Amino acid sequence: MSNKYGKAKNYINGAFVDTISNRWLNVESPLTGEVIAEVAVSSKEDLDNAVSAAKEAFKTWSKTPIKDRVQVFFRYKTLLEQNMAELSALIQEENGKTFDEARAEIEKSIELTEFAVSLPQLTQGEILEVSKGVECRTEHSALGVVASIVPFNFPSMVPNWTIPNAITLGNTMILKTSELVPLSALKIVELLKQAGLPDGVLNIVHGDKEIVEAICDHPDIEAVSFVGSTKVAKIVYQRATSNLKRCLALGGAKNHLLVLPDANPEMTAANVTASMSGCAGQRCMAASAMIAVGQTDHIIEKMVQEAKNVVPGKNLGSVISKAAKERIEGYITQAEKDGAKILLDGRNYKVEGKENGYYVGPTIIDFVTPEMSVATEEIFGPVISIIRSRNIDEALKIENANPYGNAASVFTQSGGLARYVMENASAGMIGVNIGVPVPREPFSFGGWNESRFGVGDITGKSSIEFWTKLKKMTTKWNPEASINWMS
């Protein structure tokens, strides 16, 4: 047991501190199965200390002009660029991605920060003379102490969905990391302190279910954002809102890609394969189900050939844990028992020199029916299920029946058919000839249906509404003006 990184402590009021509980969990690298750190399992008392620090910091930070607050993130962006290699290697080690995927995550974090530094231009408020001598104006005010609960699959990007925007807008924050990948977040707070972020503005409390519940219950936390599974997102949303907090909880997905017979075979095969296997399929925007409309065998054959070039340990990372590997392989086995045909089988994969790592090879399953578990449940691995349909309306009926709603894509060379799918698919993010239709800033990330609970967004322009409250002010200074119903 190497324990390379030692103890991943909480970060409260600008310092790394031990937990009051003195409980710790092992952190394993999924690349090798080795223990690389221990992470704190915090108590409610630890959270109380973090919230107290954030409340005190809010008094000054919220009164600091936004043009001054944003300077921290200008410097932070530069530090992300300067530390790109180290940050990428850390993500790879604790999450199991390839180095290129980890680097792309830091590049996205930089883009998110670039958007945050534009917020002074987007939060100017409005002013209008509504009657003679009567003026109305609006201002965005910070909420107070907010919390961000983040998942394992993007140790840097998802924290950076919330940290730059929420803090630039004047809030102070409690970040609850995934206990599986706590190390990247600790590097983020180091860089932010180096960039000049005052102590107490951002605090990290590690832990498990107990801390998530405590965040939802804490009377001094004004808003909670969550990214994770739909099952937990529902619980967090219900618990936080029952305690009269704002909450936006993003859940899982079962994204459907509709492949039409006229789709470009090479582009489609490459895009679908990349979507289902990128980040080892551990992303809520991954292709999970492909609906083959009509005669598409020629495209499926190319997909299989393309997927054979995706090799675990080389250009395919590991899945997060032994339990995840067993669960994913269980879905594949069940599909086989249910009568589906395995075109490419990624079970029982071993990487030479990393035999204890948690690897699943790319897997393509054909002749899946809509009621099979691989067609209805989020697998969160490099697995795609192919469902056959006779026409586009039948395909859309299958897509619409899916309870989730993060993404849907269509592969076609017909503008009319593409538009038809865009108008009728039941998802918040739609792609045309794009396997992972994640919107770039300033557009907001957000799905529909059981992929999202709450109103608004935590990224992009519409995140301003979630992270602030609007103050409306009406003034009159001319007593000589006549009085009417408006004044």
C-alpha positions as CSV (number, residue, x, y, z in Angstrom):
1,M,0.0,0.0,0.0
2,S,1.8,3.1,-1.2
3,N,-0.5,5.9,0.0
4,K,1.4,8.3,-2.3
5,Y,-0.6,11.4,-1.4
6,G,-1.1,10.8,2.3
7,K,-4.3,12.2,3.9
8,A,-6.8,14.2,1.8
9,K,-7.9,16.6,4.6
10,N,-10.8,19.0,4.7
11,Y,-10.0,22.6,3.7
12,I,-11.6,25.2,6.0
13,N,-10.9,28.9,6.3
14,G,-7.8,28.6,4.1
15,A,-6.1,25.7,5.9
16,F,-6.1,21.9,5.5
17,V,-7.5,20.4,8.7
18,D,-8.2,17.0,10.2
19,T,-11.7,15.8,10.7
20,I,-13.3,15.9,14.1
21,S,-14.4,12.4,13.5
22,N,-10.9,11.1,12.7
23,R,-12.5,8.7,10.2
24,W,-10.8,7.9,6.9
25,L,-11.4,5.9,3.7
26,N,-8.9,4.5,1.3
27,V,-8.6,6.2,-2.1
28,E,-7.6,3.7,-4.9
29,S,-6.2,4.4,-8.3
30,P,-8.5,2.5,-10.7
31,L,-5.5,2.2,-13.1
32,T,-3.7,-0.2,-10.7
33,G,-6.0,-0.9,-7.8
34,E,-3.4,0.6,-5.4
35,V,-4.3,2.8,-2.5
36,I,-2.9,6.3,-3.2
37,A,-4.4,8.3,-0.4
38,E,-6.8,8.4,2.6
39,V,-9.8,10.8,2.5
40,A,-11.6,12.3,5.5
41,V,-15.1,11.1,6.4
42,S,-16.4,14.3,8.0
43,S,-19.0,14.8,10.7
44,K,-21.7,17.4,11.0
45,E,-19.4,19.3,13.3
46,D,-16.8,19.6,10.5
47,L,-19.6,21.0,8.2
48,D,-20.6,23.5,10.9
49,N,-17.0,24.7,11.1
50,A,-16.8,25.1,7.3
51,V,-20.2,27.0,7.2
52,S,-19.1,29.3,10.0
53,A,-16.0,30.2,8.0
54,A,-18.0,30.7,4.9
55,K,-20.6,32.9,6.7
56,E,-17.8,35.1,8.1
57,A,-16.1,35.4,4.7
58,F,-19.4,36.3,3.0
59,K,-19.6,39.5,5.0
60,T,-16.6,40.9,3.1
61,W,-16.6,39.0,-0.1
62,S,-20.2,39.8,-1.0
63,K,-19.4,43.5,-0.5
64,T,-16.3,43.4,-2.8
65,P,-17.1,44.8,-6.2
66,I,-17.5,42.1,-8.9
67,K,-14.8,43.8,-10.9
68,D,-12.4,43.0,-8.1
69,R,-13.8,39.5,-7.3
70,V,-13.2,38.5,-10.9
71,Q,-9.5,39.3,-10.8
72,V,-9.0,36.2,-8.7
73,F,-10.3,34.1,-11.6
74,F,-8.2,35.9,-14.2
75,R,-5.2,34.7,-12.2
76,Y,-6.7,31.3,-11.6
77,K,-7.1,30.7,-15.3
78,T,-3.4,31.4,-15.8
79,L,-2.5,29.0,-13.1
80,L,-4.6,26.3,-14.6
81,E,-2.7,26.8,-17.9
82,Q,0.7,26.7,-16.1
83,N,-0.2,23.6,-14.1
84,M,-1.9,21.7,-17.0
85,A,0.4,18.7,-17.0
86,E,0.3,18.1,-13.2
87,L,-3.4,18.6,-13.0
88,S,-4.0,16.2,-15.9
89,A,-1.8,13.5,-14.4
90,L,-3.6,13.8,-11.1
91,I,-7.0,13.3,-12.7
92,Q,-5.6,10.3,-14.6
93,E,-4.3,8.7,-11.4
94,E,-7.3,9.1,-9.2
95,N,-10.0,8.7,-11.9
96,G,-8.5,6.4,-14.5
97,K,-9.0,8.5,-17.6
98,T,-6.4,8.6,-20.3
99,F,-4.0,11.6,-20.1
100,D,-5.6,13.2,-23.2
101,E,-9.1,13.0,-21.6
102,A,-7.8,14.4,-18.3
103,R,-6.1,17.3,-20.2
104,A,-9.4,18.0,-22.1
105,E,-11.1,18.2,-18.7
106,I,-8.6,20.9,-17.6
107,E,-9.1,22.7,-20.9
108,K,-12.8,22.7,-20.2
109,S,-12.2,24.1,-16.7
110,I,-10.2,26.9,-18.3
111,E,-13.2,27.7,-20.6
112,L,-15.6,27.7,-17.6
113,T,-13.3,30.1,-15.9
114,E,-13.1,32.3,-19.0
115,F,-16.9,32.6,-18.9
116,A,-16.9,33.5,-15.2
117,V,-14.5,36.4,-15.8
118,S,-17.1,37.8,-18.3
119,L,-19.8,38.0,-15.6
120,P,-19.3,41.7,-14.9
121,Q,-20.5,42.4,-18.4
122,L,-23.6,40.1,-17.9
123,T,-24.8,41.2,-14.5
124,Q,-25.2,44.9,-15.0
125,G,-28.8,44.9,-14.1
126,E,-31.4,47.2,-15.8
127,I,-32.6,50.8,-15.3
128,L,-35.6,52.5,-16.7
129,E,-37.5,55.7,-16.0
130,V,-41.0,54.3,-15.6
131,S,-42.8,57.5,-14.9
132,K,-41.8,61.2,-14.8
133,G,-39.1,61.3,-12.2
134,V,-39.6,57.7,-11.1
135,E,-36.8,55.3,-11.8
136,C,-36.7,51.4,-11.5
137,R,-33.5,49.4,-11.4
138,T,-32.4,45.9,-10.7
139,E,-29.3,44.4,-9.2
140,H,-28.1,40.8,-8.7
141,S,-27.3,40.0,-5.1
142,A,-25.4,37.0,-3.8
143,L,-27.4,34.4,-1.9
144,G,-24.9,33.7,0.9
145,V,-23.3,30.3,1.7
146,V,-24.0,27.8,-1.1
147,A,-23.0,24.2,-1.5
148,S,-21.8,22.2,-4.5
149,I,-21.9,18.3,-4.3
150,V,-19.8,16.8,-7.2
151,P,-19.3,13.3,-8.7
152,F,-16.3,11.1,-9.4
153,N,-16.3,11.2,-13.2
154,F,-15.0,14.7,-13.7
155,P,-12.8,15.6,-10.7
156,S,-11.9,19.1,-12.1
157,M,-14.6,20.0,-14.7
158,V,-17.7,19.6,-12.5
159,P,-16.3,21.6,-9.5
160,N,-15.4,24.3,-12.1
161,W,-19.0,24.2,-13.3
162,T,-19.9,25.8,-10.0
163,I,-16.9,27.4,-8.2
164,P,-16.1,30.2,-10.7
165,N,-19.6,31.4,-11.3
166,A,-21.0,31.1,-7.8
167,I,-18.0,32.7,-6.2
168,T,-17.6,35.5,-8.8
169,L,-21.3,36.4,-8.2
170,G,-20.5,37.0,-4.5
171,N,-21.4,33.7,-2.8
172,T,-19.1,31.7,-0.5
173,M,-19.1,28.0,-1.0
174,I,-18.9,24.5,0.6
175,L,-17.6,21.9,-1.9
176,K,-18.3,18.3,-1.1
177,T,-16.1,16.1,-3.3
178,S,-16.6,12.5,-4.3
179,E,-14.8,10.3,-1.8
180,L,-13.5,8.3,-4.7
181,V,-11.6,11.3,-6.3
182,P,-10.8,14.0,-3.6
183,L,-7.3,15.0,-4.8
184,S,-8.0,17.2,-7.7
185,A,-10.3,19.5,-5.7
186,L,-7.5,20.0,-3.1
187,K,-5.3,21.2,-5.9
188,I,-8.0,23.6,-7.1
189,V,-8.2,25.3,-3.7
190,E,-4.4,25.5,-3.6
191,L,-4.4,27.3,-6.9
192,L,-7.3,29.6,-5.9
193,K,-5.5,30.6,-2.8
194,Q,-2.4,31.3,-4.9
195,A,-4.6,33.4,-7.1
196,G,-5.7,35.5,-4.2
197,L,-9.0,34.0,-3.1
198,P,-9.6,35.1,0.5
199,D,-9.7,32.4,3.2
200,G,-13.2,31.1,4.0
201,V,-14.7,31.9,0.5
202,L,-14.2,28.3,-0.7
203,N,-14.2,25.4,1.8
204,I,-14.0,21.6,1.2
205,V,-15.7,19.0,3.4
206,H,-15.1,15.4,2.3
207,G,-17.3,12.6,3.3
208,D,-20.1,10.2,2.5
209,K,-23.9,10.1,2.7
210,E,-23.9,11.7,6.1
211,I,-22.3,14.9,4.9
212,V,-24.6,15.2,1.9
213,E,-27.6,14.9,4.2
214,A,-26.1,17.5,6.6
215,I,-25.6,19.9,3.7
216,C,-29.3,19.5,2.7
217,D,-30.3,20.1,6.3
218,H,-28.0,22.9,7.3
219,P,-30.0,26.1,8.1
220,D,-27.2,28.5,7.0
221,I,-26.8,27.0,3.5
222,E,-28.9,28.9,1.0
223,A,-28.6,26.8,-2.2
224,V,-27.4,23.3,-3.1
225,S,-26.2,22.1,-6.5
226,F,-25.7,18.4,-7.1
227,V,-24.4,16.3,-10.0
228,G,-24.6,12.5,-9.8
229,S,-27.0,9.6,-10.3
230,T,-30.7,10.2,-10.7
231,K,-31.5,8.1,-7.7
232,V,-29.5,10.4,-5.4
233,A,-30.4,13.6,-7.3
234,K,-34.1,13.0,-6.4
235,I,-33.2,12.5,-2.7
236,V,-31.0,15.6,-2.6
237,Y,-33.6,17.7,-4.4
238,Q,-36.4,16.6,-2.1
239,R,-34.4,16.9,1.1
240,A,-32.9,20.3,0.2
241,T,-36.1,21.9,-0.9
242,S,-38.0,20.5,2.0
243,N,-35.6,22.6,4.1
244,L,-36.6,25.6,2.0
245,K,-33.3,25.8,0.0
246,R,-32.8,26.4,-3.7
247,C,-31.7,23.2,-5.3
248,L,-30.6,22.1,-8.8
249,A,-29.8,18.4,-8.9
250,L,-28.5,16.9,-12.2
251,G,-29.0,13.2,-12.5
252,G,-28.1,10.4,-14.8
253,A,-29.0,9.6,-18.4
254,K,-29.7,7.0,-21.1
255,N,-28.8,9.0,-24.2
256,H,-30.2,7.7,-27.5
257,L,-28.4,8.2,-30.8
258,L,-30.6,7.7,-33.9
259,V,-28.7,6.5,-36.9
260,L,-30.4,6.8,-40.2
261,P,-29.5,4.8,-43.3
262,D,-28.2,7.9,-45.2
263,A,-25.7,8.8,-42.4
264,N,-22.1,9.2,-43.4
265,P,-20.7,5.8,-42.4
266,E,-17.2,6.8,-41.5
267,M,-18.1,9.9,-39.5
268,T,-21.0,8.1,-37.7
269,A,-18.9,5.1,-36.8
270,A,-16.1,7.3,-35.4
271,N,-18.5,9.6,-33.5
272,V,-20.7,6.9,-32.0
273,T,-17.6,4.9,-30.9
274,A,-16.0,7.9,-29.3
275,S,-19.2,8.8,-27.5
276,M,-19.7,5.4,-26.0
277,S,-16.1,4.8,-25.0
278,G,-14.8,8.2,-24.2
279,C,-14.0,8.6,-20.4
280,A,-14.7,4.8,-20.3
281,G,-18.4,5.7,-20.8
282,Q,-18.5,7.3,-17.4
283,R,-20.2,10.5,-18.3
284,C,-23.9,11.5,-18.4
285,M,-23.5,12.6,-22.0
286,A,-22.2,9.3,-23.3
287,A,-23.9,7.3,-26.1
288,S,-25.7,4.5,-24.3
289,A,-28.3,3.3,-26.7
290,M,-28.2,3.5,-30.5
291,I,-31.4,3.2,-32.5
292,A,-30.6,1.8,-35.9
293,V,-33.3,3.0,-38.3
294,G,-33.8,0.8,-41.3
295,Q,-30.9,-0.6,-43.2
296,T,-27.8,0.4,-41.2
297,D,-25.8,-2.8,-41.1
298,H,-23.0,-1.2,-43.1
299,I,-22.6,1.5,-40.4
300,I,-22.7,-1.0,-37.5
301,E,-20.0,-3.1,-39.2
302,K,-17.8,0.0,-39.4
303,M,-18.6,0.8,-35.7
304,V,-17.3,-2.6,-34.7
305,Q,-14.1,-2.1,-36.6
306,E,-13.7,1.3,-35.2
307,A,-14.2,0.1,-31.6
308,K,-11.6,-2.6,-32.0
309,N,-9.1,0.2,-32.2
310,V,-10.1,1.4,-28.7
311,V,-7.8,-0.5,-26.4
312,P,-7.9,-0.5,-22.6
313,G,-4.7,0.8,-21.1
314,K,-3.8,2.7,-24.3
315,N,-6.6,4.9,-25.5
316,L,-9.3,3.7,-23.2
317,G,-9.0,4.4,-19.4
318,S,-10.3,2.3,-16.5
319,V,-13.6,2.4,-14.9
320,I,-13.7,3.9,-11.4
321,S,-13.7,0.8,-9.1
322,K,-13.9,-3.0,-8.9
323,A,-17.6,-2.7,-8.0
324,A,-18.2,-0.6,-11.2
325,K,-16.4,-3.2,-13.4
326,E,-18.5,-6.1,-11.9
327,R,-21.7,-4.1,-12.4
328,I,-21.0,-3.2,-16.0
329,E,-19.9,-6.7,-16.9
330,G,-23.1,-8.0,-15.2
331,Y,-25.2,-5.9,-17.6
332,I,-23.4,-7.4,-20.6
333,T,-24.0,-10.9,-19.3
334,Q,-27.6,-10.2,-18.6
335,A,-28.1,-8.9,-22.1
336,E,-26.6,-12.1,-23.5
337,K,-29.0,-14.2,-21.4
338,D,-31.9,-12.0,-22.6
339,G,-31.1,-12.9,-26.2
340,A,-29.1,-9.9,-27.4
341,K,-26.0,-10.5,-29.6
342,I,-22.6,-9.4,-28.4
343,L,-20.8,-8.0,-31.4
344,L,-17.8,-6.9,-29.4
345,D,-17.2,-8.1,-25.9
346,G,-15.2,-6.1,-23.3
347,R,-15.6,-8.4,-20.4
348,N,-12.7,-9.9,-18.4
349,Y,-10.2,-7.5,-19.8
350,K,-6.7,-7.4,-18.3
351,V,-4.0,-4.8,-19.1
352,E,-0.5,-6.1,-19.0
353,G,1.4,-4.7,-16.0
354,K,-1.9,-3.4,-14.5
355,E,-3.6,-6.7,-13.9
356,N,-5.3,-5.3,-10.7
357,G,-6.7,-2.3,-12.6
358,Y,-10.4,-1.9,-13.3
359,Y,-10.7,-2.2,-17.1
360,V,-13.7,-2.9,-19.3
361,G,-13.2,-3.1,-23.1
362,P,-15.5,-1.4,-25.6
363,T,-18.7,-3.5,-25.9
364,I,-21.3,-3.4,-28.7
365,I,-24.5,-5.3,-28.1
366,D,-26.9,-5.7,-31.1
367,F,-30.6,-6.8,-31.3
368,V,-31.4,-5.3,-27.9
369,T,-35.1,-4.8,-27.3
370,P,-36.4,-1.7,-25.5
371,E,-37.4,-3.6,-22.3
372,M,-34.0,-5.1,-21.6
373,S,-32.0,-3.7,-18.7
374,V,-29.2,-2.6,-21.0
375,A,-31.7,-0.5,-22.9
376,T,-33.4,1.1,-19.9
377,E,-30.8,1.5,-17.1
378,E,-27.7,3.7,-17.0
379,I,-24.7,1.4,-17.3
380,F,-22.0,4.1,-17.0
381,G,-19.4,2.1,-18.9
382,P,-18.0,1.7,-22.4
383,V,-21.1,-0.2,-23.6
384,I,-23.6,0.6,-26.3
385,S,-26.9,-1.2,-26.9
386,I,-28.3,-1.3,-30.5
387,I,-32.0,-1.2,-30.8
388,R,-33.5,-1.9,-34.3
389,S,-36.4,0.2,-35.6
390,R,-38.3,0.3,-38.9
391,N,-38.7,4.1,-39.2
392,I,-37.9,7.4,-37.6
393,D,-41.3,7.7,-35.8
394,E,-40.8,4.3,-34.2
395,A,-37.3,5.4,-33.2
396,L,-38.6,8.6,-31.6
397,K,-41.2,6.6,-29.8
398,I,-38.5,4.5,-28.2
399,E,-36.4,7.6,-27.4
400,N,-39.4,9.4,-25.9
401,A,-40.2,6.5,-23.7
402,N,-36.8,6.8,-22.0
403,P,-37.4,8.4,-18.6
404,Y,-34.1,10.4,-18.7
405,G,-33.5,13.4,-20.9
406,N,-29.9,14.6,-21.0
407,A,-29.1,14.2,-24.6
408,A,-30.2,12.7,-28.0
409,S,-28.4,12.8,-31.3
410,V,-29.3,12.0,-34.9
411,F,-26.9,11.0,-37.6
412,T,-28.2,11.8,-41.1
413,Q,-27.4,13.9,-44.1
414,S,-30.9,15.1,-44.4
415,G,-31.6,18.6,-42.9
416,G,-35.3,17.9,-42.8
417,L,-35.0,14.7,-40.9
418,A,-32.5,16.2,-38.6
419,R,-34.9,19.0,-37.8
420,Y,-37.7,16.5,-37.3
421,V,-35.7,14.7,-34.7
422,M,-34.5,18.0,-33.0
423,E,-38.2,19.0,-32.6
424,N,-39.5,15.7,-31.4
425,A,-36.7,14.2,-29.2
426,S,-37.3,14.5,-25.5
427,A,-34.0,15.7,-24.3
428,G,-32.5,19.0,-23.2
429,M,-29.3,18.8,-25.4
430,I,-29.6,17.6,-29.0
431,G,-26.9,16.8,-31.5
432,V,-26.8,16.4,-35.2
433,N,-23.9,14.3,-36.4
434,I,-22.4,14.9,-33.0
435,G,-22.1,12.0,-30.5
436,V,-21.6,14.2,-27.3
437,P,-23.7,17.3,-27.8
438,V,-22.4,19.2,-24.8
439,P,-23.0,23.0,-25.3
440,R,-20.0,25.3,-25.0
441,E,-20.0,28.4,-22.8
442,P,-22.0,30.7,-22.6
443,F,-24.7,28.1,-23.3
444,S,-25.9,26.2,-20.3
445,F,-25.5,22.5,-19.6
446,G,-28.8,20.9,-18.5
447,G,-31.1,18.0,-19.4
448,W,-34.8,17.3,-19.1
449,N,-37.1,14.8,-17.4
450,E,-35.4,12.6,-14.8
451,S,-31.9,13.9,-15.7
452,R,-32.7,17.2,-13.9
453,F,-34.5,18.3,-10.8
454,G,-35.0,22.0,-10.2
455,V,-35.2,25.2,-12.3
456,G,-32.3,27.0,-13.9
457,D,-28.8,26.0,-14.6
458,I,-25.5,25.9,-12.7
459,T,-23.4,26.8,-15.8
460,G,-23.6,29.4,-18.5
461,K,-25.7,32.6,-18.7
462,S,-28.7,31.2,-16.9
463,S,-26.6,30.2,-13.9
464,I,-26.8,33.9,-12.9
465,E,-30.4,33.4,-12.0
466,F,-29.6,30.3,-9.9
467,W,-26.6,31.8,-8.0
468,T,-28.2,35.2,-7.3
469,K,-31.4,36.8,-6.2
470,L,-32.8,39.9,-7.9
471,K,-33.2,43.2,-6.0
472,K,-35.7,45.7,-7.5
473,M,-35.4,49.4,-6.5
474,T,-37.8,52.2,-7.3
475,T,-36.8,55.8,-6.5
476,K,-38.5,59.2,-6.8
477,W,-36.7,62.6,-6.1
478,N,-39.1,65.2,-7.7
479,P,-41.9,66.1,-5.2
480,E,-43.2,68.7,-7.7
481,A,-44.2,66.0,-10.2
482,S,-47.8,65.0,-10.4
483,I,-48.8,61.8,-8.7
484,N,-50.5,59.1,-10.6
485,W,-51.0,55.3,-10.1
486,M,-47.4,54.6,-11.1
487,S,-45.9,57.1,-8.6
